[in-house]
C-alpha cells in the first residue's frame, strides 16, 4: 500500500471516529455542541497565530456539560481534555478488559475517579456490589456526582477527598485541564486549593466494607502515599490492583507491594517515558 493510500485511510479512520463520537451525543443539542467543538478543536490544532489559546478556551466552554454515551452509560463532559476519554477506544482501551473481570457483588475502589469514567461503568456491572469513588478536586467531584445521578446509580459512594498516608489537610496543585491535578509540589501548577487527605484503611473501616475486590489508583505521582494508607486493606482483603506509577516512584511501589506478597506485571500498552500502569495480584491464597 502506498504512503498516499495509508494517509488517506488514516484520515478516513479519524473521520469515522469523529462521526461516531458525535452520534454519541445524548440529544440533538448535545450533538450540535460536539460538532462545534470538533470544528474549534481542528482550528486549535492547526496553531493559528494569536487566536490559538482563545480557541482552546472556547472549546472548553462549548463542550462543558455536553452529555455523551459510552459503554452503556451517559456522562457529562467537563472540558476538552475529557473528550478523548469517550472518543472511540483511544483512552486506555486495555483498562476495560481488566474491569470486566469484576463480578456482580464485588467492591471496587476508584482512587482518582475524576468524573466517573470507570466508577460508572463498574457500578453498572456490579449491581449488588459497591463502588467507592475518591476524587479530591471540587469541580471534578461535582461532575462525578452529576454522572452518578444521571445514570440513576445507588451503589456508588463518592467522597470529595484525597487518599493519603495519614489524615491531614493537603495542598492540591491545580492543572489547566481537569485530569492533571496533583498532590506533588510542582512549579508548573501555580494555583492551589486545600483538601482533606484520608487513609483509605480508615475510610474502608468506617464504611463497614467486608471485602475489597479491586483498587484502581491514578493520582498523578502520589501512588506511594496512597498505598501506604491502604496497607491494612491490602493485607486483609488482598484486592487486585491497577496503579498508574510515575517513573520516579517505580522502585518504591515495587518494593512496597512485593513486601506484601504481591506479584507485579507492567501493562505493556500503557508504557510511556514518564509512567506506566502496573497490575498487581496477591500471591497468597
N, C-alpha and C positions, 0 to 999 in steps of 0.2 A: 504494500500500500504506500502511495506517495506521501510526502510530507504535507502537500496541499490537501489530500484527502483526509489525513489524520487530523489536521487543523479544522477542516470542515466538520468532521464527525464530533470533535470536541465542542465546537460551537453549538451544534445541534443538540448534543447531550446537555449542555448547560441550559440551553433554551427550554428543552423539555422539562428539566428540573424546576426551572423558574415558573413555567406554566402550571406544573403540578402543584407547586407550593402555593401559588396564587389561588388555585382552586380549593386549597385547604382553608381559606378564609371562611368564617362561620356564616357571615351574611354578605349581601351584596355590598354593603358599606365597607365591611372588612376587606373584601376582595379589591374594591377600588383603592383603599388605603395601601394595600400590598402592591398594587400596580404602580401607584405614585411613588411608593418607597423604592421599588425596583428601578424606576427611571432616575430618581435622585441619587441612588447609590451608584448607578452606572456613571452618572455625571461626576460624582465624587471620585470614582476610581480612575478617571482619566486625568485627575490632578489639574483641574483648571486653575490658572493663576488667580489669586486674590479671593476667589469665592469658595474654594475647596472646603475650608473649615466651616463655613456657614452652611454648606450643603450637608455636611455631617450632622450639624445641629438640627437642621430642618428635617432630615431623615429620621433622626431620633424622635422628634416630636410627632411626625406623621405616623410612625409605626407604634408608638407607645399606646397601649390599651387595645390595639387590634387583637382579635381573637382568631387563633388558628387551631386546626385539628391535627393531632399527631398520635398514632398508635392507640386509638380508641378513646382519647380524651381531648378536651379543649383547654387551651392555655391563653391567658392574656400575655402579650409581649410587653417587655419593659423598656427595651431600647434596641437600637440597630445591632448591637453586639449579640443579642439573643436570637436574631433571625437565623443564623447558621445552625442553631440547636434544632430547628424544625425544618430545615431545608433539605429534603431528601434524607440521605443517610450520611451526611458529611460530618456530623458531630459524634465522635466516639461510637461508631456503629458496633464495635465489638462489645460494648458495655451491655447491650440488651441480651446478648447470649448468656452472660453470667446472671443477670437478673431473672431470666426465665426459669432458672433453677429453683427459685423460691416457691414454696408450697402455700396452700390456701390459708394455713394458720400460722405462718412464720411471722417473726418480728424483724423489721428492717430499720436500721438506724442510718439516717442520711445526714452526714455531718458536712455542712456547706451545701444546704439544699437549694440555695438560690431561689428561683421562682417555682420550683417543684417539678422539674422535668422528670426526674426519676422517682420522687416521692409519690406523685400522682399515679404513675404507671404501676408501681408496686402495690399501692393501696387498692387498685382495681383487681389485680391478680391474687392478692392475699386478703380476701374479703373478711375472713374470720380472724385474721391476724391484726397486727398493728404496724404503723409507720411512725417513727419518731423523727421529725424533720427539724434540724437545727440550722438556723440562719441568723447571723448577727446583724447584718445591715438593715436598718429600719425600713427603707423603701422596698428592698428585695423581699423582706418579710411580709409587708403589706400585700405585695403581688402574690406571694405564696398563699396567704390566706384567701385572696380573691380566687385563685385557681382551685383551692380545696373546695370553696363554696360553689364555684361554677360547675364542678363535677359532682356535687352533692355527696361528698365523702364524709363518713363519720368515724373512720378508723385511723385518722391522721392526728397525731399530737404535734402541733407546731410550736416551737419555742424560739423566742427572739433573744438569743444569747450566743456566746462563743464557747465551744468546747475547749477546755484548757486543763492544765495540770493541777490547778488549785482554784479556789473560789475567790475571785478578786475582780476589781474594776480594771478594764483594759482599754488602751487606745486602738481604734480600728482606723487604719490608713486608707483613705478613700481614693479609688482609681477613677479615671474618666469614664470607663464602661462598668456596667453593673457586675461583671464577673471577675474583676481583678482586685477587689478589696483585700487587704492583708493585715494580719496582726504583727507582722515582722517590720521593724523600723526601716524606712526607706526614704531617701531624698527625692525619689521620683513622684511621691504622693504627698502633697503638702497639706491637704485637708484631713482633719482627724475628728472622729466622734468617739465618745466614751460609751463603752458597752459592758455588760456583765460577762465575766468568764466563770464557767462552772465545770466541775469534774463530771464526766459522763457517768462514772461509777455512782456518784451521789444522785444524779437525775434518775438513772435506771432504778436505783433503790427506792427513791421517793415515789416513783410511778408504780411500784409493785410489779415490775416486769419479771415474769418467772423464767423466761428464756429469751436469748437474743440469737437470731439466726445468721444475720448478715449485716456488716457495717461498711458503708461507703464513706471514705474520707477524702475531701477535696478542699483544702484550706490554705492554699497559696503559701506554702512554706512552714506552716505551724504543725505539721503532722507529728513530730516528735512529742510536742507538748500535749496534743490531743491523745496520743497513745498512752502517755504517762497517766493521764486522768482516766483511762479506760482499763488499767491493768487488772483490777479485780474481776471485771466483767470478762476479760479475755481468759483469765484463769478458771472462772467458774462455768461460763457458758460456751467457751470455745467457738465463737462465731467465725464464719468466713469473713475475710477482709478484702476490700478493694481500696487501695490507697494511692493517691497521687503523691509521688515522692520527688521533691526537688533534689537536684544533683548534689548539693552540699549536705543534704540530710541522709543520703542513701546508706552510708555506713552505720549511722546511729539507729536508723529504722531497722536495718537488718539485724544488728546485734540485739536490739530490744525484743524483736519478735522471735529470734532463734532462742533467746534465753527463756522464752515462754513456750518452747517446743512447737513453734510454727514453721511450716515449710513454705518457702517463698519462690514464686516464679514471676518473671517480668512479663507483662503483656506486650508482646513484640510489636503490635500495631500502634502502641501508644508512645514508643520511644522517640524522644526529641533531644536536642542538645542541652536543654535546661531541666527536663524532668521526664519521668515515665510513671506508669501505673504498675503496681505490683498486686498480685493475687496471692493471698496467704491463707493456708488452711492448717488446722491443728493436726499434729502428728500423734496426738494422744486420743485414745478412744473415749 
